[in-house]
Amino acid sequence: MEEPLCNVEFLKSNSTYVARVQSDIGGLREYRSGSLEEILEQVIIDLQEEFESARP
């Protein structure tokens, strides 16, 4: 059976990118950057760390 691990939204407002990430472990958090590459990298790193530390 599948269950969602997290919800990720990427938005763009003028020249700023916003990522909203929500998970049971880390709760709701928001990232902002002028660079899409930078915001993607930060979200990936944070999610990797979060789910690696949650392993039994």
Contacts in CASP RR format, 6 or more apart in sequence:
PFRMAT RR
TARGET T0000
AUTHOR 0000-0000-0000
METHOD contacts of the structure
MODEL  1
MEEPLCNVEFLKSNSTYVARVQSDIGGLREYRSGSLEEILEQVIIDLQEE
FESARP
5 23 0 8 1.000
5 51 0 8 1.000
6 21 0 8 1.000
6 22 0 8 1.000
6 23 0 8 1.000
6 47 0 8 1.000
7 20 0 8 1.000
7 21 0 8 1.000
7 22 0 8 1.000
7 23 0 8 1.000
8 19 0 8 1.000
8 20 0 8 1.000
8 21 0 8 1.000
8 22 0 8 1.000
8 43 0 8 1.000
9 18 0 8 1.000
9 19 0 8 1.000
9 20 0 8 1.000
9 21 0 8 1.000
10 17 0 8 1.000
10 18 0 8 1.000
10 19 0 8 1.000
10 36 0 8 1.000
10 39 0 8 1.000
10 40 0 8 1.000
11 17 0 8 1.000
11 18 0 8 1.000
11 19 0 8 1.000
11 20 0 8 1.000
12 18 0 8 1.000
15 34 0 8 1.000
16 32 0 8 1.000
16 33 0 8 1.000
16 34 0 8 1.000
17 32 0 8 1.000
17 33 0 8 1.000
17 34 0 8 1.000
17 35 0 8 1.000
17 36 0 8 1.000
17 39 0 8 1.000
18 30 0 8 1.000
18 31 0 8 1.000
18 32 0 8 1.000
18 39 0 8 1.000
19 30 0 8 1.000
19 31 0 8 1.000
19 39 0 8 1.000
19 40 0 8 1.000
19 42 0 8 1.000
19 43 0 8 1.000
20 28 0 8 1.000
20 29 0 8 1.000
20 30 0 8 1.000
21 28 0 8 1.000
21 29 0 8 1.000
21 30 0 8 1.000
21 31 0 8 1.000
21 43 0 8 1.000
21 46 0 8 1.000
21 47 0 8 1.000
22 28 0 8 1.000
22 29 0 8 1.000
23 47 0 8 1.000
23 50 0 8 1.000
25 50 0 8 1.000
25 51 0 8 1.000
25 54 0 8 1.000
26 50 0 8 1.000
29 46 0 8 1.000
31 39 0 8 1.000
31 42 0 8 1.000
31 43 0 8 1.000
32 39 0 8 1.000
33 39 0 8 1.000
33 42 0 8 1.000
END
